[in-house]
Amino acid sequence: NEIALIDVRGKNLCDSRKARYQFKAADGISRGRLMEQADRYDVVSMDLFDTLIMRRTLFPTDIFDIVDCRLREKGIVITDFCGRRLASEKYLARFSAATLVEIYSYMKKTYAIAEIVPEELAELEWQIDCELAVPRLEMCSFCEEMHRKGKEIYIVSDTFYTKDQLVRLLEKCDISFYRDIFASCEYKTAKTEELFERLKERVTGKKVIHIGDDFTADIESAQKHGIAACQICSGTELLEMAGWLGLWDSMEGVANRIKIGILVAKLFNSPFQFEEEGQKIAVKTAFDLGYLFFAPIISDFVIWFAEQVRKYDLQNVWLCARDGYLVKKLYDALTGDTSSVYFLTSRTAAIRAGVENEEDIRYVSEMKFSGTVEKELETRFGISGQAKAGCGRMEEQSLTDYAQMILRKASSVRKNYLTYINGLETGKGDIAFFDFVAKGTSQMYIQKLIPNHLKGLYFLQLEREYMQEKGLDIVPFYGKEETDNSEIYENYYILETMLTSPMPSIKEFDENGEPCYAQETRTKEDIRCVQEAQDGIFDYFTTYLKLCPIAEARVDREIDERFLALIHGVEILDHDFLSLKVEDPFFNRMTDMTD
């Protein structure tokens, strides 16, 4: 009817979302064009860094920050390490292409560093670079095809790594199609000097094309020495073409640059971003959606959660079903301790066992149910077929009209729930009680069942002011002041859906303390999609923990929200994800993921 629908923040809910990020105005080579050009030559010379492989950090100099952090973790403090490391490399570059050991030898002598020998520093930096490095898969596939066609492939790189170090780095990236490596530090000359001449001497009489990302070092220098050249885009160049994806103001701190580098190494791993009509930036799988957009904010939450457990000296950790399914895996991976409990509960299960009086029932009734009282009785309390049990017409009644029936059932449900809880062998001390996004209803009713104090550690608490009178002890990752004008309210339903377990929601427990599950409403494809996204989140989490020094792994909600918001700025091609339903059975609501 062409009527605008505006939400409380003034946003038109009828506006259709379109992918914002694309390369329509940018120019770059396609795989087909590159193949066509390379086919004319006998020899393919390949640049290494940012062409065949890339680092999972934003800038090459970030490695110096990571080396510095790793040294400090060992108790070795070198004043202005990063500045001195860079200054040493620049000074030696005036005379020749130095090795990493030579750079650190000069640095040690110039700045009178006594704490560690150059060889150890060089090995540490190389090891860190190996951890950061990943192959650019489509460039490697291109080279393998050239190799099968009989082309000779050489790697020509301006680098302070020796040939032996580069061989080991390439082995780590599963790259073996090359004939030889021309490393500037071994020939003591750079690409802008005579390194391409050394290549020509090796392949005398053969036609050569060089492929690289740097216009000066790769393209101009190759052409200057009579070698054809073709430029491809590095991941960082593609990020710049895409307007930095709104991340330009989020680069402070090595942790954030690692986060951005991880995204670039996945999203822009391929230089061939100019193949499809419209040239939209696209994400094809649920795994990549989890890895790129959901993982950063979930990772920072889990890091924060572990900090709160230590801060408040919480002796027990309960990660509530179903949102705690993945969070437990992440928390256990972070702490190296599997003693946390995946606590079987739900809002429905907690209420069925915890209601003790009409005031409790009135509280539940205030959470408006989308359906009839009869349906509400069945969904929230497991009481069905009671249309004739009350007086008058049921549509004119409320839950409190069935108070005695609800409370009678609650006594048996509570007993069964306690059988399950007692089987957990919970130790003395307070319990860290995880809920993802909630008012505190589950915590309020579970607290009635156990003697231990529950310390709620939530991702986000809803209606916090309303719940203050309930006396709940809750610390949210997102406070009210941080959620105003944030991406969280916009997207937490999506996050919640992607965190949920492969099992249905829990209704209550039987007399043996075994869970009684609700009927599963998701398809096999839905569950597979969610699990695939969770695999992506877990992969990101372990990668981030491995790459980011402990001292630098600070929580930054602002950059996390920007990653999360990107889900609305790219083209999503995973049909199963787009077909998901966002379920909230307690309120009897189902929403299409696309909405």
Secondary structure per residue as TSV (DSSP state, phi and psi in degrees):
chain	resnum	aa	ss	phi	psi
A	1	N	-	360.0	11.3
A	2	E	-	57.0	41.5
A	3	I	-	-109.1	128.2
A	4	A	-	-67.9	144.1
A	5	L	-	-121.4	112.1
A	6	I	B	-110.6	134.9
A	7	D	-	-87.3	179.1
A	8	V	T	-67.9	-13.6
A	9	R	T	-100.1	9.3
A	10	G	S	86.0	11.3
A	11	K	-	-91.0	136.8
A	12	N	B	-78.6	110.2
A	13	L	T	-73.3	-12.0
A	14	C	T	-88.5	-7.7
A	15	D	-	-65.6	131.8
A	16	S	-	-83.9	138.7
A	17	R	-	-84.3	137.0
A	18	K	-	-128.5	147.6
A	19	A	-	-59.3	127.4
A	20	R	-	-91.5	-31.1
A	21	Y	-	-95.4	126.8
A	22	Q	B	-157.9	170.2
A	23	F	-	-112.1	28.3
A	24	K	T	-58.6	-38.7
A	25	A	T	-89.5	-2.4
A	26	A	-	-99.5	161.8
A	27	D	-	-123.2	134.3
A	28	G	-	-160.4	164.1
A	29	I	-	-84.5	147.2
A	30	S	-	-94.8	164.5
A	31	R	H	-62.7	-40.5
A	32	G	H	-62.0	-43.7
A	33	R	H	-65.6	-40.1
A	34	L	H	-64.6	-41.6
A	35	M	H	-62.8	-41.8
A	36	E	H	-62.0	-42.3
A	37	Q	H	-69.2	-44.6
A	38	A	H	-67.0	-28.0
A	39	D	T	-60.7	-21.3
A	40	R	T	-82.0	-5.0
A	41	Y	-	-120.0	157.5
A	42	D	S	-86.0	-32.0
A	43	V	E	-124.3	134.2
A	44	V	E	-112.7	116.9
A	45	S	E	-97.2	130.1
A	46	M	E	-119.3	128.9
A	47	D	-	-66.0	156.9
A	48	L	-	-100.6	-69.7
A	49	F	B	-72.2	129.6
A	50	D	T	74.5	0.8
A	51	T	T	-116.5	-63.0
A	52	L	T	-88.3	-35.2
A	53	I	E	-130.1	163.4
A	54	M	E	-143.2	162.0
A	55	R	E	-102.7	147.2
A	56	R	S	-88.0	52.7
A	57	T	S	-152.8	161.8
A	58	L	S	-74.1	-46.5
A	59	F	S	-121.6	146.7
A	60	P	T	-57.7	-33.6
A	61	T	T	-70.7	-11.5
A	62	D	H	-61.0	-24.8
A	63	I	H	-59.9	-36.6
A	64	F	H	-63.5	-40.0
A	65	D	H	-62.3	-40.5
A	66	I	H	-68.8	-41.0
A	67	V	H	-59.1	-45.4
A	68	D	H	-58.2	-44.9
A	69	C	H	-63.5	-43.0
A	70	R	H	-64.0	-37.5
A	71	L	H	-65.0	-42.8
A	72	R	H	-64.3	-34.6
A	73	E	H	-61.9	-27.9
A	74	K	T	-90.2	1.9
A	75	G	T	86.2	12.4
A	76	I	-	-102.5	113.9
A	77	V	-	-113.5	115.2
A	78	I	-	-112.5	117.5
A	79	T	T	-56.8	132.2
A	80	D	T	47.7	48.9
A	81	F	H	-55.0	-49.3
A	82	C	H	-63.7	-44.8
A	83	G	H	-62.7	-42.9
A	84	R	H	-68.8	-37.8
A	85	R	H	-62.9	-45.8
A	86	L	H	-68.8	-41.2
A	87	A	H	-63.6	-36.9
A	88	S	H	-65.9	-43.3
A	89	E	H	-63.3	-43.9
A	90	K	H	-64.3	-39.6
A	91	Y	H	-64.3	-48.0
A	92	L	H	-68.0	-28.1
A	93	A	H	-65.1	-18.1
A	94	R	T	-68.5	-21.7
A	95	F	T	-110.8	-39.7
A	96	S	S	-170.2	172.8
A	97	A	-	-80.3	109.9
A	98	A	-	-88.7	156.8
A	99	T	-	-83.9	167.9
A	100	L	H	-65.8	-37.5
A	101	V	H	-64.2	-39.9
A	102	E	H	-64.7	-39.0
A	103	I	H	-62.3	-47.1
A	104	Y	H	-71.8	-29.2
A	105	S	H	-65.1	-44.4
A	106	Y	H	-63.1	-43.6
A	107	M	H	-61.8	-43.7
A	108	K	H	-63.4	-43.3
A	109	K	H	-70.3	-44.9
A	110	T	H	-67.1	-40.6
A	111	Y	T	-105.2	11.4
A	112	A	T	51.5	53.6
A	113	I	-	-89.8	119.5
A	114	A	-	-106.3	-11.4
A	115	E	S	-71.8	-25.5
A	116	I	S	-156.4	150.2
A	117	V	-	-86.9	154.9
A	118	P	H	-56.9	-39.7
A	119	E	H	-62.4	-37.5
A	120	E	H	-68.7	-40.6
A	121	L	H	-62.9	-44.6
A	122	A	H	-62.9	-41.4
A	123	E	H	-66.1	-40.8
A	124	L	H	-63.3	-45.2
A	125	E	H	-63.6	-41.8
A	126	W	H	-64.0	-41.7
A	127	Q	H	-62.1	-42.1
A	128	I	H	-64.2	-41.7
A	129	D	H	-62.7	-37.8
A	130	C	H	-63.6	-38.8
A	131	E	H	-64.7	-37.6
A	132	L	H	-76.2	-25.9
A	133	A	E	-76.6	138.8
A	134	V	E	-136.4	149.7
A	135	P	E	-74.6	148.7
A	136	R	-	-86.7	101.2
A	137	L	H	-59.9	-41.4
A	138	E	H	-73.5	-29.2
A	139	M	H	-69.0	-39.1
A	140	C	H	-65.5	-40.4
A	141	S	H	-62.0	-40.2
A	142	F	H	-60.4	-45.9
A	143	C	H	-65.2	-39.3
A	144	E	H	-61.8	-38.5
A	145	E	H	-67.5	-39.7
A	146	M	H	-62.1	-40.4
A	147	H	H	-63.0	-42.2
A	148	R	H	-64.0	-28.7
A	149	K	T	-80.0	-0.2
A	150	G	T	93.6	8.2
A	151	K	-	-74.7	143.4
A	152	E	E	-84.0	131.0
A	153	I	E	-117.9	125.7
A	154	Y	E	-120.8	145.1
A	155	I	E	-103.2	124.5
A	156	V	E	-121.5	115.9
A	157	S	E	-139.5	134.2
A	158	D	-	-78.9	109.6
A	159	T	-	-156.4	151.3
A	160	F	S	-95.0	3.9
A	161	Y	S	-85.8	142.1
A	162	T	-	-72.8	166.9
A	163	K	H	-59.3	-40.8
A	164	D	H	-61.8	-42.4
A	165	Q	H	-64.5	-40.2
A	166	L	H	-66.5	-37.2
A	167	V	H	-60.2	-45.4
A	168	R	H	-67.2	-36.5
A	169	L	H	-64.0	-42.0
A	170	L	H	-69.2	-35.4
A	171	E	H	-61.6	-41.7
A	172	K	H	-61.1	-33.8
A	173	C	T	-90.4	7.3
A	174	D	T	59.5	42.4
A	175	I	-	-110.9	120.0
A	176	S	-	-140.3	8.4
A	177	F	-	-83.1	-3.7
A	178	Y	-	-86.6	156.6
A	179	R	S	-89.6	-40.0
A	180	D	E	-159.9	169.0
A	181	I	E	-121.1	132.4
A	182	F	E	-109.8	99.2
A	183	A	E	-98.3	127.6
A	184	S	H	-56.8	-38.6
A	185	C	H	-68.4	-23.2
A	186	E	H	-83.6	-29.4
A	187	Y	H	-95.9	-4.3
A	188	K	T	57.0	34.4
A	189	T	-	-156.3	146.8
A	190	A	-	-96.8	174.2
A	191	K	T	-63.0	-34.5
A	192	T	T	-75.0	-6.4
A	193	E	T	-109.0	-100.6
A	194	E	T	-123.4	11.1
A	195	L	H	-64.3	-37.5
A	196	F	H	-67.2	-27.5
A	197	E	H	-66.2	-37.7
A	198	R	H	-63.5	-37.6
A	199	L	H	-64.8	-44.3
A	200	K	H	-61.5	-37.6
A	201	E	H	-62.7	-33.2
A	202	R	H	-73.4	-34.2
A	203	V	T	-115.6	39.2
A	204	T	T	-48.6	131.5
A	205	G	T	83.5	-3.4
A	206	K	S	-103.2	147.7
A	207	K	-	-80.2	131.2
A	208	V	E	-123.4	139.1
A	209	I	E	-123.9	137.2
A	210	H	E	-109.4	137.3
A	211	I	E	-121.2	127.3
A	212	G	E	-161.4	178.2
A	213	D	S	-103.6	-22.2
A	214	D	-	-92.0	122.5
A	215	F	I	-63.9	-41.8
A	216	T	I	-75.4	-55.7
A	217	A	I	-71.6	-35.8
A	218	D	I	-96.3	-49.2
A	219	I	I	-84.1	-59.7
A	220	E	I	-61.7	-42.5
A	221	S	H	-67.2	-41.3
A	222	A	H	-62.7	-46.6
A	223	Q	H	-64.5	-34.8
A	224	K	H	-60.5	-31.1
A	225	H	T	-99.5	19.2
A	226	G	T	75.9	23.4
A	227	I	-	-110.9	131.9
A	228	A	E	-64.6	151.8
A	229	A	E	-142.3	150.3
A	230	C	E	-139.8	129.7
A	231	Q	E	-97.7	133.6
A	232	I	-	-116.4	162.9
A	233	C	-	-88.2	135.6
A	234	S	-	-75.8	166.6
A	235	G	H	-61.5	-39.2
A	236	T	H	-67.0	-37.3
A	237	E	H	-64.0	-39.8
A	238	L	H	-65.2	-39.5
A	239	L	H	-60.5	-42.9
A	240	E	H	-64.5	-42.1
A	241	M	H	-59.6	-30.9
A	242	A	T	-89.6	20.5
A	243	G	G	67.8	28.3
A	244	W	G	58.9	14.3
A	245	L	G	51.9	29.9
A	246	G	G	74.6	13.9
A	247	L	-	-101.4	2.9
A	248	W	G	-56.7	-37.9
A	249	D	G	-86.7	9.3
A	250	S	G	-116.7	25.1
A	251	M	-	-95.7	-0.2
A	252	E	-	-73.1	131.7
A	253	G	S	93.6	137.8
A	254	V	H	-65.0	-31.0
A	255	A	H	-61.5	-44.1
A	256	N	H	-67.6	-36.3
A	257	R	H	-70.6	-30.3
A	258	I	H	-68.3	-42.9
A	259	K	H	-57.4	-46.6
A	260	I	H	-66.5	-40.1
A	261	G	H	-62.5	-38.5
A	262	I	H	-63.3	-42.1
A	263	L	H	-63.2	-46.9
A	264	V	H	-63.0	-41.2
A	265	A	H	-65.4	-21.6
A	266	K	H	-95.7	-52.1
A	267	L	H	-71.6	-36.5
A	268	F	T	-117.3	32.7
A	269	N	S	-60.5	-38.5
A	270	S	-	-89.6	134.5
A	271	P	S	-78.6	-10.5
A	272	F	-	-89.6	70.0
A	273	Q	-	-98.1	11.5
A	274	F	-	-120.3	27.0
A	275	E	-	-87.2	-43.1
A	276	E	S	-87.1	151.8
A	277	E	T	-63.6	134.3
A	278	G	T	88.4	-23.6
A	279	Q	-	50.3	43.0
A	280	K	B	-76.7	145.9
A	281	I	-	-75.2	123.1
A	282	A	E	-126.7	151.4
A	283	V	E	-121.7	125.6
A	284	K	-	-95.8	-24.7
A	285	T	-	-127.8	156.6
A	286	A	H	-65.1	-33.4
A	287	F	H	-56.9	-47.8
A	288	D	H	-68.4	-34.0
A	289	L	H	-60.7	-46.0
A	290	G	I	-63.2	-44.6
A	291	Y	I	-65.9	-44.6
A	292	L	I	-83.4	-43.6
A	293	F	I	-109.2	-37.5
A	294	F	I	-89.8	-33.6
A	295	A	H	-62.7	-42.9
A	296	P	H	-58.0	-44.6
A	297	I	H	-74.3	-34.7
A	298	I	H	-68.6	-39.0
A	299	S	H	-62.1	-47.0
A	300	D	H	-65.1	-34.9
A	301	F	H	-62.8	-44.3
A	302	V	H	-65.3	-39.2
A	303	I	H	-61.5	-45.3
A	304	W	H	-61.6	-44.1
A	305	F	H	-56.8	-46.8
A	306	A	H	-63.3	-36.8
A	307	E	H	-63.4	-39.4
A	308	Q	H	-68.1	-37.7
A	309	V	H	-60.1	-42.7
A	310	R	H	-69.8	-43.4
A	311	K	H	-59.2	-44.2
A	312	Y	T	-94.7	5.4
A	313	D	T	51.8	50.7
A	314	L	-	-81.7	124.6
A	315	Q	S	-84.0	-22.3
A	316	N	E	-128.6	146.3
A	317	V	E	-126.6	116.0
A	318	W	E	-112.4	118.6
A	319	L	E	-105.9	107.9
A	320	C	E	-73.9	139.5
A	321	A	T	-64.9	149.9
A	322	R	T	-99.9	-8.8
A	323	D	T	-70.6	-17.5
A	324	G	H	-84.0	-1.1
A	325	Y	H	-58.8	-54.7
A	326	L	H	-77.2	-37.4
A	327	V	H	-58.4	-37.9
A	328	K	H	-61.2	-44.3
A	329	K	H	-60.1	-42.6
A	330	L	H	-69.0	-43.7
A	331	Y	H	-62.7	-43.4
A	332	D	H	-64.5	-38.8
A	333	A	H	-65.5	-37.4
A	334	L	H	-69.3	-45.3
A	335	T	H	-89.0	-18.2
A	336	G	T	70.0	20.6
A	337	D	-	-131.4	128.0
A	338	T	-	-103.0	16.9
A	339	S	-	-78.8	-8.7
A	340	S	-	-63.7	154.8
A	341	V	E	-111.7	129.8
A	342	Y	E	-83.3	98.7
A	343	F	E	-85.1	118.4
A	344	L	-	-75.7	113.0
A	345	T	-	-161.3	175.6
A	346	S	-	-163.6	167.1
A	347	R	H	-57.9	-41.8
A	348	T	H	-64.0	-48.1
A	349	A	H	-63.6	-41.5
A	350	A	H	-64.5	-41.6
A	351	I	H	-68.0	-45.9
A	352	R	H	-57.2	-35.1
A	353	A	H	-90.0	-24.7
A	354	G	H	-98.2	-17.1
A	355	V	-	-65.7	133.6
A	356	E	-	-124.8	-14.7
A	357	N	S	-159.1	177.3
A	358	E	H	-64.5	-30.1
A	359	E	H	-62.6	-40.8
A	360	D	H	-60.9	-44.0
A	361	I	H	-65.9	-38.6
A	362	R	H	-63.1	-38.4
A	363	Y	H	-60.6	-44.0
A	364	V	H	-64.9	-40.6
A	365	S	H	-63.7	-29.6
A	366	E	H	-68.9	-19.4
A	367	M	S	-84.2	93.3
A	368	K	-	-58.7	126.4
A	369	F	-	-92.7	137.2
A	370	S	S	-87.1	80.4
A	371	G	S	161.4	-173.1
A	372	T	-	-77.5	164.6
A	373	V	H	-62.2	-38.8
A	374	E	H	-59.0	-45.4
A	375	K	H	-67.4	-36.6
A	376	E	H	-65.3	-43.1
A	377	L	H	-58.0	-43.0
A	378	E	H	-68.9	-45.7
A	379	T	H	-72.1	-46.8
A	380	R	H	-87.6	-27.7
A	381	F	H	-124.9	-1.0
A	382	G	-	68.5	26.0
A	383	I	-	-108.7	112.6
A	384	S	-	-120.6	163.3
A	385	G	S	65.0	32.5
A	386	Q	-	-107.1	18.8
A	387	A	T	-59.3	-29.8
A	388	K	T	-97.0	-2.2
A	389	A	T	-76.9	-29.5
A	390	G	S	-90.0	179.2
A	391	C	S	-100.9	142.4
A	392	G	S	80.5	-175.6
A	393	R	-	-78.4	136.8
A	394	M	G	-65.0	-33.1
A	395	E	G	-66.4	-14.3
A	396	E	G	-96.7	0.6
A	397	Q	-	-102.4	171.4
A	398	S	-	-130.8	176.8
A	399	L	G	-59.4	-34.6
A	400	T	G	-64.8	-21.4
A	401	D	G	-67.1	-16.0
A	402	Y	G	-115.1	24.6
A	403	A	H	-56.1	-48.5
A	404	Q	H	-62.4	-40.3
A	405	M	H	-63.2	-43.5
A	406	I	H	-65.2	-44.6
A	407	L	H	-69.5	-34.3
A	408	R	H	-62.1	-45.8
A	409	K	H	-67.1	-36.8
A	410	A	H	-59.2	-34.7
A	411	S	H	-62.8	-40.8
A	412	S	H	-75.5	-37.2
A	413	V	H	-63.9	-39.7
A	414	R	H	-62.6	-42.8
A	415	K	H	-59.6	-44.5
A	416	N	H	-65.5	-39.9
A	417	Y	H	-64.2	-39.6
A	418	L	H	-64.9	-31.6
A	419	T	H	-61.2	-43.3
A	420	Y	H	-64.4	-47.8
A	421	I	H	-63.1	-42.3
A	422	N	H	-64.1	-26.3
A	423	G	T	-74.9	-9.3
A	424	L	T	-79.4	-15.2
A	425	E	-	53.6	50.9
A	426	T	-	-68.1	134.4
A	427	G	-	-79.0	176.4
A	428	K	S	-70.4	160.4
A	429	G	S	104.6	167.9
A	430	D	-	-69.0	158.2
A	431	I	E	-114.3	127.6
A	432	A	E	-75.5	116.6
A	433	F	E	-111.6	104.8
A	434	F	E	-86.5	130.5
A	435	D	E	-136.6	148.9
A	436	F	E	-79.9	-74.1
A	437	V	E	-126.1	117.5
A	438	A	E	-164.1	162.5
A	439	K	-	-79.1	-36.1
A	440	G	S	127.6	10.7
A	441	T	H	-59.2	-49.4
A	442	S	H	-60.9	-45.7
A	443	Q	H	-60.6	-40.9
A	444	M	H	-61.3	-42.8
A	445	Y	H	-82.7	-31.8
A	446	I	H	-68.3	-34.9
A	447	Q	H	-58.5	-30.0
A	448	K	T	-69.4	-17.6
A	449	L	T	-96.0	-13.8
A	450	I	-	-132.6	154.6
A	451	P	S	-81.3	-26.7
A	452	N	S	-66.9	144.3
A	453	H	-	-75.4	134.1
A	454	L	E	-97.3	123.4
A	455	K	E	-104.0	104.4
A	456	G	E	-72.1	124.9
A	457	L	E	-119.5	97.9
A	458	Y	E	-106.1	156.5
A	459	F	E	-69.2	-46.8
A	460	L	E	-150.7	131.8
A	461	Q	E	-102.7	127.0
A	462	L	S	-89.6	151.7
A	463	E	S	48.9	48.7
A	464	R	H	-62.3	-41.4
A	465	E	H	-62.4	-41.3
A	466	Y	H	-62.5	-34.4
A	467	M	H	-87.7	-7.1
A	468	Q	G	-58.9	-35.6
A	469	E	G	-70.6	-12.0
A	470	K	G	-81.1	-9.7
A	471	G	T	72.6	24.7
A	472	L	-	-82.4	145.7
A	473	D	-	-99.9	98.9
A	474	I	E	-132.4	131.1
A	475	V	E	-117.7	113.8
A	476	P	E	-92.9	146.2
A	477	F	E	-62.2	-40.4
A	478	Y	E	-108.3	113.2
A	479	G	-	-83.3	171.4
A	480	K	H	-59.8	-41.8
A	481	E	H	-66.0	-23.3
A	482	E	H	-90.1	-17.2
A	483	T	H	-91.4	-19.7
A	484	D	T	-63.0	127.1
A	485	N	T	62.3	27.7
A	486	S	S	-107.5	172.2
A	487	E	S	-82.4	-5.3
A	488	I	H	-70.0	-49.5
A	489	Y	H	-59.4	-31.9
A	490	E	H	-68.3	-29.7
A	491	N	H	-129.3	1.6
A	492	Y	H	-68.3	-26.7
A	493	Y	H	-63.7	-36.9
A	494	I	H	-66.1	-47.3
A	495	L	H	-58.6	-44.6
A	496	E	H	-60.5	-41.8
A	497	T	H	-62.9	-38.7
A	498	M	H	-79.3	-13.8
A	499	L	H	-91.1	-16.2
A	500	T	-	-67.6	157.2
A	501	S	-	-79.4	164.8
A	502	P	S	-75.1	-5.7
A	503	M	S	-93.4	154.6
A	504	P	-	-68.7	175.1
A	505	S	-	-69.8	150.5
A	506	I	E	-91.1	132.4
A	507	K	E	-94.4	-47.6
A	508	E	E	-169.5	-167.0
A	509	F	E	-127.1	154.0
A	510	D	-	-88.3	-177.8
A	511	E	T	-65.7	-16.9
A	512	N	T	-91.5	3.0
A	513	G	S	79.1	17.1
A	514	E	-	-92.0	142.1
A	515	P	E	-71.0	142.7
A	516	C	E	-107.4	116.6
A	517	Y	E	-93.4	151.7
A	518	A	-	-72.3	164.6
A	519	Q	-	-68.0	134.6
A	520	E	-	-71.1	127.7
A	521	T	-	-104.6	-9.8
A	522	R	S	-87.0	151.6
A	523	T	-	-83.5	168.6
A	524	K	H	-60.1	-36.3
A	525	E	H	-66.4	-38.0
A	526	D	H	-61.2	-48.6
A	527	I	H	-65.7	-41.9
A	528	R	H	-59.9	-41.7
A	529	C	H	-62.0	-46.0
A	530	V	H	-63.8	-43.5
A	531	Q	H	-64.5	-36.1
A	532	E	H	-65.0	-42.0
A	533	A	H	-63.8	-39.6
A	534	Q	H	-65.8	-35.8
A	535	D	H	-61.1	-39.3
A	536	G	H	-64.6	-42.1
A	537	I	H	-63.4	-43.7
A	538	F	H	-65.7	-40.7
A	539	D	H	-61.7	-45.2
A	540	Y	H	-60.7	-46.4
A	541	F	H	-58.9	-48.6
A	542	T	H	-67.9	-35.5
A	543	T	H	-64.6	-46.3
A	544	Y	H	-62.5	-43.8
A	545	L	H	-63.8	-34.5
A	546	K	H	-72.0	-39.2
A	547	L	H	-86.3	-35.7
A	548	C	S	-90.0	123.6
A	549	P	-	-56.9	143.7
A	550	I	G	-54.2	-42.1
A	551	A	G	-67.9	-18.9
A	552	E	G	-101.3	-8.1
A	553	A	-	-77.3	64.5
A	554	R	-	-87.5	151.5
A	555	V	-	-79.2	130.1
A	556	D	-	-136.0	95.2
A	557	R	H	-65.2	-32.0
A	558	E	H	-63.0	-48.4
A	559	I	H	-70.1	-34.5
A	560	D	H	-60.6	-41.2
A	561	E	H	-65.3	-35.0
A	562	R	H	-66.9	-38.5
A	563	F	H	-62.0	-45.1
A	564	L	H	-61.7	-40.9
A	565	A	H	-67.1	-20.4
A	566	L	G	-63.2	-20.1
A	567	I	G	-60.5	-24.7
A	568	H	G	-92.0	-3.9
A	569	G	T	-109.5	-2.6
A	570	V	S	-121.4	167.2
A	571	E	E	-85.8	124.4
A	572	I	E	-100.6	124.1
A	573	L	-	-110.4	2.8
A	574	D	-	-84.1	107.1
A	575	H	H	-63.9	-38.5
A	576	D	H	-63.7	-38.1
A	577	F	H	-64.4	-46.0
A	578	L	H	-66.5	-21.2
A	579	S	T	-89.8	-3.8
A	580	L	-	-64.2	151.7
A	581	K	E	-106.6	134.9
A	582	V	E	-87.9	112.8
A	583	E	E	-101.9	139.5
A	584	D	E	-139.7	81.1
A	585	P	T	-62.7	-28.1
A	586	F	T	-62.2	-34.6
A	587	F	T	-99.8	0.3
A	588	N	T	60.9	45.4
A	589	R	E	-121.6	139.7
A	590	M	E	-131.7	129.5
A	591	T	E	-128.9	137.0
A	592	D	E	-65.8	138.3
A	593	M	T	-57.5	-37.3
A	594	T	T	-62.8	-29.8
A	595	D	-	-75.3	360.0
